[in-house]
């Protein structure tokens, strides 16, 4: 697998994140063919990189399942 330079990407926080330090996921959209994902509370811990199609399938499945109460 080739290395991907993520030093210049713009990260955006999930719309499901809250302002009081809750679970936060960030994604970078402008990377061709892949979707980098990281924990916004600990970005130095690393990034997971998904194929764009796999990420889209995951997001669609989560949307179909709908919100859950904890």
N, CA, C and O atoms as a Tripos MOL2 file, in Angstrom:
@<TRIPOS>MOLECULE
protein
  280   279    70     0     0
PROTEIN
NO_CHARGES

@<TRIPOS>ATOM
      1 N           0.8400   -1.1780    0.0000 N.3       1 UNK1
      2 CA          0.0000    0.0000    0.0000 C.3       1 UNK1
      3 C           0.8850    1.2410    0.0000 C.2       1 UNK1
      4 O           1.8890    1.2980    0.7100 O.2       1 UNK1
      5 N           0.5160    2.2040   -0.7780 N.am      2 UNK2
      6 CA          1.3110    3.4250   -0.8770 C.3       2 UNK2
      7 C           1.0310    4.3550    0.2990 C.2       2 UNK2
      8 O          -0.0630    4.3390    0.8640 O.2       2 UNK2
      9 N           2.0170    5.1590    0.6620 N.am      3 UNK3
     10 CA          1.8480    6.1360    1.7270 C.3       3 UNK3
     11 C           1.0250    7.3110    1.1990 C.2       3 UNK3
     12 O           1.1580    7.7070    0.0410 O.2       3 UNK3
     13 N           0.1850    7.8530    2.0550 N.am      4 UNK4
     14 CA         -0.6540    8.9910    1.6820 C.3       4 UNK4
     15 C          -0.2520   10.1650    2.5570 C.2       4 UNK4
     16 O          -0.2670   10.0650    3.7840 O.2       4 UNK4
     17 N           0.1090   11.2840    1.9270 N.am      5 UNK5
     18 CA          0.4830   12.4900    2.6610 C.3       5 UNK5
     19 C          -0.7880   13.2290    3.0740 C.2       5 UNK5
     20 O          -1.5010   13.7710    2.2290 O.2       5 UNK5
     21 N          -1.0660   13.2490    4.3720 N.am      6 UNK6
     22 CA         -2.2610   13.9180    4.8860 C.3       6 UNK6
     23 C          -1.9280   15.2390    5.5850 C.2       6 UNK6
     24 O          -2.7850   15.8250    6.2470 O.2       6 UNK6
     25 N          -0.6910   15.7040    5.4370 N.am      7 UNK7
     26 CA         -0.2620   16.9050    6.1560 C.3       7 UNK7
     27 C          -1.0120   18.1710    5.7370 C.2       7 UNK7
     28 O          -1.1420   19.0970    6.5370 O.2       7 UNK7
     29 N          -1.4990   18.2260    4.5200 N.am      8 UNK8
     30 CA         -2.1620   19.4470    4.0680 C.3       8 UNK8
     31 C          -3.6690   19.3370    3.9150 C.2       8 UNK8
     32 O          -4.2950   20.2480    3.3750 O.2       8 UNK8
     33 N          -4.2730   18.2360    4.3800 N.am      9 UNK9
     34 CA         -5.7110   18.0740    4.1780 C.3       9 UNK9
     35 C          -6.5010   18.8970    5.1900 C.2       9 UNK9
     36 O          -6.0270   19.1970    6.2850 O.2       9 UNK9
     37 N          -7.7030   19.2470    4.7950 N.am     10 UNK10
     38 CA         -8.6210   19.9470    5.6850 C.3      10 UNK10
     39 C          -9.5480   18.9140    6.3190 C.2      10 UNK10
     40 O         -10.2220   18.1640    5.6140 O.2      10 UNK10
     41 N          -9.5780   18.8770    7.6260 N.am     11 UNK11
     42 CA        -10.4180   17.9410    8.3580 C.3      11 UNK11
     43 C         -11.7240   18.6230    8.7180 C.2      11 UNK11
     44 O         -11.7510   19.8180    9.0110 O.2      11 UNK11
     45 N         -12.8150   17.8530    8.6960 N.am     12 UNK12
     46 CA        -14.1030   18.3850    9.1490 C.3      12 UNK12
     47 C         -14.6880   17.4210   10.1650 C.2      12 UNK12
     48 O         -14.5780   16.2020   10.0340 O.2      12 UNK12
     49 N         -15.3040   17.9920   11.1660 N.am     13 UNK13
     50 CA        -15.8770   17.1900   12.2470 C.3      13 UNK13
     51 C         -17.2470   16.6670   11.8340 C.2      13 UNK13
     52 O         -17.9900   17.3480   11.1270 O.2      13 UNK13
     53 N         -17.5720   15.4860   12.2660 N.am     14 UNK14
     54 CA        -18.8740   14.8850   11.9980 C.3      14 UNK14
     55 C         -19.9890   15.7950   12.4970 C.2      14 UNK14
     56 O         -19.8460   16.4620   13.5220 O.2      14 UNK14
     57 N         -21.0870   15.8160   11.7730 N.am     15 UNK15
     58 CA        -22.2410   16.6130   12.1940 C.3      15 UNK15
     59 C         -22.8770   16.0340   13.4530 C.2      15 UNK15
     60 O         -23.6930   16.7020   14.0880 O.2      15 UNK15
     61 N         -22.5250   14.8150   13.8240 N.am     16 UNK16
     62 CA        -23.0590   14.1930   15.0340 C.3      16 UNK16
     63 C         -22.2140   14.5120   16.2650 C.2      16 UNK16
     64 O         -22.5870   14.1380   17.3780 O.2      16 UNK16
     65 N         -21.0830   15.1950   16.0860 N.am     17 UNK17
     66 CA        -20.2390   15.5610   17.2220 C.3      17 UNK17
     67 C         -20.9100   16.6860   17.9940 C.2      17 UNK17
     68 O         -21.6930   17.4570   17.4400 O.2      17 UNK17
     69 N         -20.5960   16.7670   19.2760 N.am     18 UNK18
     70 CA        -21.1740   17.8510   20.0570 C.3      18 UNK18
     71 C         -20.0770   18.7730   20.5750 C.2      18 UNK18
     72 O         -18.8920   18.4580   20.4600 O.2      18 UNK18
     73 N         -20.4630   19.8990   21.1390 N.am     19 UNK19
     74 CA        -19.4930   20.8910   21.5900 C.3      19 UNK19
     75 C         -18.9940   20.6360   23.0030 C.2      19 UNK19
     76 O         -18.1210   21.3620   23.4770 O.2      19 UNK19
     77 N         -19.5150   19.6370   23.6850 N.am     20 UNK20
     78 CA        -19.0950   19.3790   25.0620 C.3      20 UNK20
     79 C         -18.1170   18.2070   25.1600 C.2      20 UNK20
     80 O         -18.0450   17.5510   26.2000 O.2      20 UNK20
     81 N         -17.3720   17.9400   24.1040 N.am     21 UNK21
     82 CA        -16.3350   16.9230   24.1480 C.3      21 UNK21
     83 C         -16.8230   15.5040   23.9690 C.2      21 UNK21
     84 O         -16.1520   14.5630   24.3940 O.2      21 UNK21
     85 N         -17.9610   15.3310   23.3580 N.am     22 UNK22
     86 CA        -18.4970   13.9940   23.1190 C.3      22 UNK22
     87 C         -17.7120   13.2510   22.0630 C.2      22 UNK22
     88 O         -16.6470   13.6980   21.6400 O.2      22 UNK22
     89 N         -18.2310   12.1300   21.6440 N.am     23 UNK23
     90 CA        -17.5650   11.3310   20.6260 C.3      23 UNK23
     91 C         -17.4320   12.1480   19.3500 C.2      23 UNK23
     92 O         -18.4260   12.6510   18.8270 O.2      23 UNK23
     93 N         -16.2160   12.2820   18.8500 N.am     24 UNK24
     94 CA        -15.9790   13.1250   17.6850 C.3      24 UNK24
     95 C         -15.1540   12.3830   16.6410 C.2      24 UNK24
     96 O         -14.0980   11.8260   16.9430 O.2      24 UNK24
     97 N         -15.6440   12.3850   15.4330 N.am     25 UNK25
     98 CA        -14.9460   11.7900   14.3080 C.3      25 UNK25
     99 C         -14.7180   12.8840   13.2840 C.2      25 UNK25
    100 O         -15.6150   13.6790   13.0050 O.2      25 UNK25
    101 N         -13.5190   12.9260   12.7240 N.am     26 UNK26
    102 CA        -13.2050   13.8630   11.6670 C.3      26 UNK26
    103 C         -12.8810   13.0920   10.3960 C.2      26 UNK26
    104 O         -12.3010   12.0080   10.4440 O.2      26 UNK26
    105 N         -13.2620   13.6640    9.2620 N.am     27 UNK27
    106 CA        -12.9270   13.0780    7.9680 C.3      27 UNK27
    107 C         -12.3070   14.1450    7.0760 C.2      27 UNK27
    108 O         -12.5530   15.3390    7.2530 O.2      27 UNK27
    109 N         -11.5120   13.7080    6.1260 N.am     28 UNK28
    110 CA        -10.9250   14.5980    5.1240 C.3      28 UNK28
    111 C         -11.5190   14.1940    3.7820 C.2      28 UNK28
    112 O         -11.3940   13.0410    3.3690 O.2      28 UNK28
    113 N         -12.1590   15.1280    3.1040 N.am     29 UNK29
    114 CA        -12.8930   14.8200    1.8770 C.3      29 UNK29
    115 C         -12.0880   14.9250    0.5860 C.2      29 UNK29
    116 O         -12.4510   14.2900   -0.4050 O.2      29 UNK29
    117 N         -11.0360   15.6850    0.5630 N.am     30 UNK30
    118 CA        -10.3700   16.0030   -0.7050 C.3      30 UNK30
    119 C          -9.1970   15.0820   -1.0370 C.2      30 UNK30
    120 O          -8.2370   15.5160   -1.6740 O.2      30 UNK30
    121 N          -9.2580   13.8330   -0.6220 N.am     31 UNK31
    122 CA         -8.1890   12.8870   -0.9310 C.3      31 UNK31
    123 C          -8.7510   11.8970   -1.9580 C.2      31 UNK31
    124 O          -9.7220   11.2020   -1.6620 O.2      31 UNK31
    125 N          -8.1640   11.8190   -3.1530 N.am     32 UNK32
    126 CA         -8.7100   10.9690   -4.2120 C.3      32 UNK32
    127 C          -8.8000    9.4860   -3.8300 C.2      32 UNK32
    128 O          -7.8310    8.9020   -3.3450 O.2      32 UNK32
    129 N          -9.9590    8.8980   -4.0530 N.am     33 UNK33
    130 CA        -10.2140    7.4540   -3.9190 C.3      33 UNK33
    131 C         -10.2810    6.9030   -2.5000 C.2      33 UNK33
    132 O         -10.6620    5.7480   -2.3130 O.2      33 UNK33
    133 N          -9.9240    7.6930   -1.5040 N.am     34 UNK34
    134 CA         -9.9520    7.2150   -0.1270 C.3      34 UNK34
    135 C         -10.5880    8.2630    0.7900 C.2      34 UNK34
    136 O         -10.7260    9.4300    0.4250 O.2      34 UNK34
    137 N         -10.9690    7.8170    1.9850 N.am     35 UNK35
    138 CA        -11.5110    8.7260    2.9920 C.3      35 UNK35
    139 C         -10.7260    8.5100    4.2880 C.2      35 UNK35
    140 O         -10.8910    7.4870    4.9520 O.2      35 UNK35
    141 N          -9.8640    9.4810    4.6490 N.am     36 UNK36
    142 CA         -9.1520    9.3950    5.9200 C.3      36 UNK36
    143 C         -10.1050    9.7610    7.0640 C.2      36 UNK36
    144 O         -10.9050   10.6880    6.9410 O.2      36 UNK36
    145 N         -10.0110    9.0210    8.1810 N.am     37 UNK37
    146 CA        -10.8760    9.2300    9.3400 C.3      37 UNK37
    147 C          -9.9980    9.2160   10.5880 C.2      37 UNK37
    148 O          -9.0910    8.3930   10.7070 O.2      37 UNK37
    149 N         -10.2740   10.1390   11.5230 N.am     38 UNK38
    150 CA         -9.5060   10.1660   12.7730 C.3      38 UNK38
    151 C         -10.3780   10.6180   13.9360 C.2      38 UNK38
    152 O         -11.4730   11.1460   13.7390 O.2      38 UNK38
    153 N          -9.8880   10.4070   15.1290 N.am     39 UNK39
    154 CA        -10.5440   10.8420   16.3580 C.3      39 UNK39
    155 C         -10.1370   12.2920   16.5940 C.2      39 UNK39
    156 O          -8.9500   12.5760   16.7540 O.2      39 UNK39
    157 N         -11.0950   13.2110   16.6180 N.am     40 UNK40
    158 CA        -10.7550   14.6230   16.7620 C.3      40 UNK40
    159 C         -10.1770   14.9420   18.1320 C.2      40 UNK40
    160 O          -9.4820   15.9460   18.2880 O.2      40 UNK40
    161 N         -10.4510   14.1080   19.1250 N.am     41 UNK41
    162 CA         -9.9190   14.3470   20.4580 C.3      41 UNK41
    163 C          -8.4680   13.8900   20.5790 C.2      41 UNK41
    164 O          -7.7630   14.3020   21.5000 O.2      41 UNK41
    165 N          -8.0230   13.0500   19.6650 N.am     42 UNK42
    166 CA         -6.6560   12.5190   19.7240 C.3      42 UNK42
    167 C          -6.1070   12.3200   18.3130 C.2      42 UNK42
    168 O          -5.7970   11.1910   17.9340 O.2      42 UNK42
    169 N          -5.9790   13.3890   17.5290 N.am     43 UNK43
    170 CA         -5.5500   13.2380   16.1350 C.3      43 UNK43
    171 C          -4.1450   12.6560   15.9680 C.2      43 UNK43
    172 O          -3.8530   12.0490   14.9370 O.2      43 UNK43
    173 N          -3.2900   12.8270   16.9430 N.am     44 UNK44
    174 CA         -1.9280   12.3020   16.8440 C.3      44 UNK44
    175 C          -1.8830   10.7800   16.9780 C.2      44 UNK44
    176 O          -0.8540   10.1680   16.6880 O.2      44 UNK44
    177 N          -2.9640   10.1730   17.4050 N.am     45 UNK45
    178 CA         -2.9820    8.7200   17.5770 C.3      45 UNK45
    179 C          -3.0870    7.9750   16.2540 C.2      45 UNK45
    180 O          -2.9330    6.7540   16.2230 O.2      45 UNK45
    181 N          -3.3430    8.6790   15.1760 N.am     46 UNK46
    182 CA         -3.3480    8.0330   13.8750 C.3      46 UNK46
    183 C          -4.6360    8.2290   13.1010 C.2      46 UNK46
    184 O          -5.6130    8.7870   13.6000 O.2      46 UNK46
    185 N          -4.6060    7.7610   11.8930 N.am     47 UNK47
    186 CA         -5.7090    7.9190   10.9500 C.3      47 UNK47
    187 C          -6.0250    6.5790   10.3210 C.2      47 UNK47
    188 O          -5.1220    5.8220    9.9640 O.2      47 UNK47
    189 N          -7.2900    6.2910   10.1880 N.am     48 UNK48
    190 CA         -7.7270    5.1240    9.4220 C.3      48 UNK48
    191 C          -8.0620    5.6130    8.0260 C.2      48 UNK48
    192 O          -8.6730    6.6690    7.8660 O.2      48 UNK48
    193 N          -7.6680    4.8560    7.0180 N.am     49 UNK49
    194 CA         -7.9250    5.2570    5.6290 C.3      49 UNK49
    195 C          -8.7680    4.1610    4.9740 C.2      49 UNK49
    196 O          -8.3610    3.0030    4.8910 O.2      49 UNK49
    197 N          -9.9530    4.5640    4.5130 N.am     50 UNK50
    198 CA        -10.8930    3.6320    3.8960 C.3      50 UNK50
    199 C         -11.0010    3.9030    2.4060 C.2      50 UNK50
    200 O         -10.8910    5.0510    1.9750 O.2      50 UNK50
    201 N         -11.2130    2.8640    1.6190 N.am     51 UNK51
    202 CA        -11.5520    3.0600    0.2140 C.3      51 UNK51
    203 C         -12.8630    3.8410    0.1790 C.2      51 UNK51
    204 O         -13.7400    3.6120    1.0130 O.2      51 UNK51
    205 N         -13.0050    4.7550   -0.7680 N.am     52 UNK52
    206 CA        -14.1810    5.6240   -0.8240 C.3      52 UNK52
    207 C         -15.4840    4.8280   -0.8870 C.2      52 UNK52
    208 O         -16.4580    5.1930   -0.2280 O.2      52 UNK52
    209 N         -15.5170    3.7610   -1.6580 N.am     53 UNK53
    210 CA        -16.7240    2.9500   -1.7740 C.3      53 UNK53
    211 C         -17.0970    2.2640   -0.4690 C.2      53 UNK53
    212 O         -18.2750    2.1650   -0.1270 O.2      53 UNK53
    213 N         -16.0850    1.7870    0.2620 N.am     54 UNK54
    214 CA        -16.3340    1.1430    1.5510 C.3      54 UNK54
    215 C         -16.8610    2.1450    2.5650 C.2      54 UNK54
    216 O         -17.7640    1.8280    3.3400 O.2      54 UNK54
    217 N         -16.3100    3.3410    2.5660 N.am     55 UNK55
    218 CA        -16.7840    4.3830    3.4850 C.3      55 UNK55
    219 C         -18.2250    4.7700    3.1470 C.2      55 UNK55
    220 O         -19.0490    4.9200    4.0500 O.2      55 UNK55
    221 N         -18.5320    4.9290    1.8820 N.am     56 UNK56
    222 CA        -19.8970    5.2930    1.4690 C.3      56 UNK56
    223 C         -20.8960    4.2110    1.8960 C.2      56 UNK56
    224 O         -21.9930    4.5310    2.3540 O.2      56 UNK56
    225 N         -20.5280    2.9460    1.7510 N.am     57 UNK57
    226 CA        -21.4090    1.8590    2.1710 C.3      57 UNK57
    227 C         -21.6200    1.8870    3.6800 C.2      57 UNK57
    228 O         -22.7350    1.6590    4.1500 O.2      57 UNK57
    229 N         -20.5760    2.1600    4.4390 N.am     58 UNK58
    230 CA        -20.6880    2.2580    5.8950 C.3      58 UNK58
    231 C         -21.6250    3.3970    6.2900 C.2      58 UNK58
    232 O         -22.5230    3.2060    7.1100 O.2      58 UNK58
    233 N         -21.4230    4.5730    5.7150 N.am     59 UNK59
    234 CA        -22.2660    5.7370    6.0420 C.3      59 UNK59
    235 C         -23.7190    5.4570    5.6790 C.2      59 UNK59
    236 O         -24.6200    5.7810    6.4530 O.2      59 UNK59
    237 N         -23.9590    4.8620    4.5180 N.am     60 UNK60
    238 CA        -25.3330    4.5280    4.1130 C.3      60 UNK60
    239 C         -25.9790    3.5610    5.1010 C.2      60 UNK60
    240 O         -27.1500    3.7220    5.4440 O.2      60 UNK60
    241 N         -25.2300    2.5590    5.5610 N.am     61 UNK61
    242 CA        -25.7690    1.5880    6.5180 C.3      61 UNK61
    243 C         -26.1140    2.2560    7.8410 C.2      61 UNK61
    244 O         -27.1420    1.9460    8.4440 O.2      61 UNK61
    245 N         -25.2710    3.1620    8.2920 N.am     62 UNK62
    246 CA        -25.5360    3.8830    9.5460 C.3      62 UNK62
    247 C         -26.7790    4.7560    9.3950 C.2      62 UNK62
    248 O         -27.6090    4.8130   10.3020 O.2      62 UNK62
    249 N         -26.9110    5.4270    8.2700 N.am     63 UNK63
    250 CA        -28.0900    6.2710    8.0390 C.3      63 UNK63
    251 C         -29.3660    5.4440    8.0130 C.2      63 UNK63
    252 O         -30.3890    5.8720    8.5480 O.2      63 UNK63
    253 N         -29.3220    4.2770    7.4050 N.am     64 UNK64
    254 CA        -30.5190    3.4120    7.3390 C.3      64 UNK64
    255 C         -30.9090    2.9120    8.7250 C.2      64 UNK64
    256 O         -32.0930    2.7410    9.0150 O.2      64 UNK64
    257 N         -29.9200    2.6790    9.5760 N.am     65 UNK65
    258 CA        -30.2120    2.1690   10.9130 C.3      65 UNK65
    259 C         -30.8630    3.2380   11.7810 C.2      65 UNK65
    260 O         -31.6590    2.9160   12.6640 O.2      65 UNK65
    261 N         -30.5370    4.4970   11.5430 N.am     66 UNK66
    262 CA        -31.1540    5.5900   12.2790 C.3      66 UNK66
    263 C         -30.5480    5.7820   13.6600 C.2      66 UNK66
    264 O         -29.7050    4.9970   14.0940 O.2      66 UNK66
    265 N         -30.9860    6.8400   14.3490 N.am     67 UNK67
    266 CA        -30.4410    7.1380   15.6800 C.3      67 UNK67
    267 C         -30.8790    6.1060   16.7070 C.2      67 UNK67
    268 O         -31.9640    5.5330   16.6150 O.2      67 UNK67
    269 N         -30.0300    5.8870   17.6660 N.am     68 UNK68
    270 CA        -30.3100    4.9690   18.7570 C.3      68 UNK68
    271 C         -30.1980    5.7230   20.0750 C.2      68 UNK68
    272 O         -29.3930    6.6460   20.1980 O.2      68 UNK68
    273 N         -30.9720    5.3490   21.0220 N.am     69 UNK69
    274 CA        -30.8150    5.9250   22.3550 C.3      69 UNK69
    275 C         -29.7990    5.0900   23.1210 C.2      69 UNK69
    276 O         -29.6710    3.8880   22.8870 O.2      69 UNK69
    277 N         -29.0880    5.7180   24.0250 N.am     70 UNK70
    278 CA        -28.0480    5.0160   24.7930 C.3      70 UNK70
    279 C         -28.5960    4.5450   26.1000 C.2      70 UNK70
    280 O         -27.8740    3.9320   26.8870 O.2      70 UNK70
@<TRIPOS>BOND
     1     1     2 1
     2     2     3 1
     3     3     4 2
     4     3     5 am
     5     5     6 1
     6     6     7 1
     7     7     8 2
     8     7     9 am
     9     9    10 1
    10    10    11 1
    11    11    12 2
    12    11    13 am
    13    13    14 1
    14    14    15 1
    15    15    16 2
    16    15    17 am
    17    17    18 1
    18    18    19 1
    19    19    20 2
    20    19    21 am
    21    21    22 1
    22    22    23 1
    23    23    24 2
    24    23    25 am
    25    25    26 1
    26    26    27 1
    27    27    28 2
    28    27    29 am
    29    29    30 1
    30    30    31 1
    31    31    32 2
    32    31    33 am
    33    33    34 1
    34    34    35 1
    35    35    36 2
    36    35    37 am
    37    37    38 1
    38    38    39 1
    39    39    40 2
    40    39    41 am
    41    41    42 1
    42    42    43 1
    43    43    44 2
    44    43    45 am
    45    45    46 1
    46    46    47 1
    47    47    48 2
    48    47    49 am
    49    49    50 1
    50    50    51 1
    51    51    52 2
    52    51    53 am
    53    53    54 1
    54    54    55 1
    55    55    56 2
    56    55    57 am
    57    57    58 1
    58    58    59 1
    59    59    60 2
    60    59    61 am
    61    61    62 1
    62    62    63 1
    63    63    64 2
    64    63    65 am
    65    65    66 1
    66    66    67 1
    67    67    68 2
    68    67    69 am
    69    69    70 1
    70    70    71 1
    71    71    72 2
    72    71    73 am
    73    73    74 1
    74    74    75 1
    75    75    76 2
    76    75    77 am
    77    77    78 1
    78    78    79 1
    79    79    80 2
    80    79    81 am
    81    81    82 1
    82    82    83 1
    83    83    84 2
    84    83    85 am
    85    85    86 1
    86    86    87 1
    87    87    88 2
    88    87    89 am
    89    89    90 1
    90    90    91 1
    91    91    92 2
    92    91    93 am
    93    93    94 1
    94    94    95 1
    95    95    96 2
    96    95    97 am
    97    97    98 1
    98    98    99 1
    99    99   100 2
   100    99   101 am
   101   101   102 1
   102   102   103 1
   103   103   104 2
   104   103   105 am
   105   105   106 1
   106   106   107 1
   107   107   108 2
   108   107   109 am
   109   109   110 1
   110   110   111 1
   111   111   112 2
   112   111   113 am
   113   113   114 1
   114   114   115 1
   115   115   116 2
   116   115   117 am
   117   117   118 1
   118   118   119 1
   119   119   120 2
   120   119   121 am
   121   121   122 1
   122   122   123 1
   123   123   124 2
   124   123   125 am
   125   125   126 1
   126   126   127 1
   127   127   128 2
   128   127   129 am
   129   129   130 1
   130   130   131 1
   131   131   132 2
   132   131   133 am
   133   133   134 1
   134   134   135 1
   135   135   136 2
   136   135   137 am
   137   137   138 1
   138   138   139 1
   139   139   140 2
   140   139   141 am
   141   141   142 1
   142   142   143 1
   143   143   144 2
   144   143   145 am
   145   145   146 1
   146   146   147 1
   147   147   148 2
   148   147   149 am
   149   149   150 1
   150   150   151 1
   151   151   152 2
   152   151   153 am
   153   153   154 1
   154   154   155 1
   155   155   156 2
   156   155   157 am
   157   157   158 1
   158   158   159 1
   159   159   160 2
   160   159   161 am
   161   161   162 1
   162   162   163 1
   163   163   164 2
   164   163   165 am
   165   165   166 1
   166   166   167 1
   167   167   168 2
   168   167   169 am
   169   169   170 1
   170   170   171 1
   171   171   172 2
   172   171   173 am
   173   173   174 1
   174   174   175 1
   175   175   176 2
   176   175   177 am
   177   177   178 1
   178   178   179 1
   179   179   180 2
   180   179   181 am
   181   181   182 1
   182   182   183 1
   183   183   184 2
   184   183   185 am
   185   185   186 1
   186   186   187 1
   187   187   188 2
   188   187   189 am
   189   189   190 1
   190   190   191 1
   191   191   192 2
   192   191   193 am
   193   193   194 1
   194   194   195 1
   195   195   196 2
   196   195   197 am
   197   197   198 1
   198   198   199 1
   199   199   200 2
   200   199   201 am
   201   201   202 1
   202   202   203 1
   203   203   204 2
   204   203   205 am
   205   205   206 1
   206   206   207 1
   207   207   208 2
   208   207   209 am
   209   209   210 1
   210   210   211 1
   211   211   212 2
   212   211   213 am
   213   213   214 1
   214   214   215 1
   215   215   216 2
   216   215   217 am
   217   217   218 1
   218   218   219 1
   219   219   220 2
   220   219   221 am
   221   221   222 1
   222   222   223 1
   223   223   224 2
   224   223   225 am
   225   225   226 1
   226   226   227 1
   227   227   228 2
   228   227   229 am
   229   229   230 1
   230   230   231 1
   231   231   232 2
   232   231   233 am
   233   233   234 1
   234   234   235 1
   235   235   236 2
   236   235   237 am
   237   237   238 1
   238   238   239 1
   239   239   240 2
   240   239   241 am
   241   241   242 1
   242   242   243 1
   243   243   244 2
   244   243   245 am
   245   245   246 1
   246   246   247 1
   247   247   248 2
   248   247   249 am
   249   249   250 1
   250   250   251 1
   251   251   252 2
   252   251   253 am
   253   253   254 1
   254   254   255 1
   255   255   256 2
   256   255   257 am
   257   257   258 1
   258   258   259 1
   259   259   260 2
   260   259   261 am
   261   261   262 1
   262   262   263 1
   263   263   264 2
   264   263   265 am
   265   265   266 1
   266   266   267 1
   267   267   268 2
   268   267   269 am
   269   269   270 1
   270   270   271 1
   271   271   272 2
   272   271   273 am
   273   273   274 1
   274   274   275 1
   275   275   276 2
   276   275   277 am
   277   277   278 1
   278   278   279 1
   279   279   280 2
@<TRIPOS>SUBSTRUCTURE
     1 UNK1         2 RESIDUE 1 A UNK
     2 UNK2         6 RESIDUE 1 A UNK
     3 UNK3        10 RESIDUE 1 A UNK
     4 UNK4        14 RESIDUE 1 A UNK
     5 UNK5        18 RESIDUE 1 A UNK
     6 UNK6        22 RESIDUE 1 A UNK
     7 UNK7        26 RESIDUE 1 A UNK
     8 UNK8        30 RESIDUE 1 A UNK
     9 UNK9        34 RESIDUE 1 A UNK
    10 UNK10       38 RESIDUE 1 A UNK
    11 UNK11       42 RESIDUE 1 A UNK
    12 UNK12       46 RESIDUE 1 A UNK
    13 UNK13       50 RESIDUE 1 A UNK
    14 UNK14       54 RESIDUE 1 A UNK
    15 UNK15       58 RESIDUE 1 A UNK
    16 UNK16       62 RESIDUE 1 A UNK
    17 UNK17       66 RESIDUE 1 A UNK
    18 UNK18       70 RESIDUE 1 A UNK
    19 UNK19       74 RESIDUE 1 A UNK
    20 UNK20       78 RESIDUE 1 A UNK
    21 UNK21       82 RESIDUE 1 A UNK
    22 UNK22       86 RESIDUE 1 A UNK
    23 UNK23       90 RESIDUE 1 A UNK
    24 UNK24       94 RESIDUE 1 A UNK
    25 UNK25       98 RESIDUE 1 A UNK
    26 UNK26      102 RESIDUE 1 A UNK
    27 UNK27      106 RESIDUE 1 A UNK
    28 UNK28      110 RESIDUE 1 A UNK
    29 UNK29      114 RESIDUE 1 A UNK
    30 UNK30      118 RESIDUE 1 A UNK
    31 UNK31      122 RESIDUE 1 A UNK
    32 UNK32      126 RESIDUE 1 A UNK
    33 UNK33      130 RESIDUE 1 A UNK
    34 UNK34      134 RESIDUE 1 A UNK
    35 UNK35      138 RESIDUE 1 A UNK
    36 UNK36      142 RESIDUE 1 A UNK
    37 UNK37      146 RESIDUE 1 A UNK
    38 UNK38      150 RESIDUE 1 A UNK
    39 UNK39      154 RESIDUE 1 A UNK
    40 UNK40      158 RESIDUE 1 A UNK
    41 UNK41      162 RESIDUE 1 A UNK
    42 UNK42      166 RESIDUE 1 A UNK
    43 UNK43      170 RESIDUE 1 A UNK
    44 UNK44      174 RESIDUE 1 A UNK
    45 UNK45      178 RESIDUE 1 A UNK
    46 UNK46      182 RESIDUE 1 A UNK
    47 UNK47      186 RESIDUE 1 A UNK
    48 UNK48      190 RESIDUE 1 A UNK
    49 UNK49      194 RESIDUE 1 A UNK
    50 UNK50      198 RESIDUE 1 A UNK
    51 UNK51      202 RESIDUE 1 A UNK
    52 UNK52      206 RESIDUE 1 A UNK
    53 UNK53      210 RESIDUE 1 A UNK
    54 UNK54      214 RESIDUE 1 A UNK
    55 UNK55      218 RESIDUE 1 A UNK
    56 UNK56      222 RESIDUE 1 A UNK
    57 UNK57      226 RESIDUE 1 A UNK
    58 UNK58      230 RESIDUE 1 A UNK
    59 UNK59      234 RESIDUE 1 A UNK
    60 UNK60      238 RESIDUE 1 A UNK
    61 UNK61      242 RESIDUE 1 A UNK
    62 UNK62      246 RESIDUE 1 A UNK
    63 UNK63      250 RESIDUE 1 A UNK
    64 UNK64      254 RESIDUE 1 A UNK
    65 UNK65      258 RESIDUE 1 A UNK
    66 UNK66      262 RESIDUE 1 A UNK
    67 UNK67      266 RESIDUE 1 A UNK
    68 UNK68      270 RESIDUE 1 A UNK
    69 UNK69      274 RESIDUE 1 A UNK
    70 UNK70      278 RESIDUE 1 A UNK
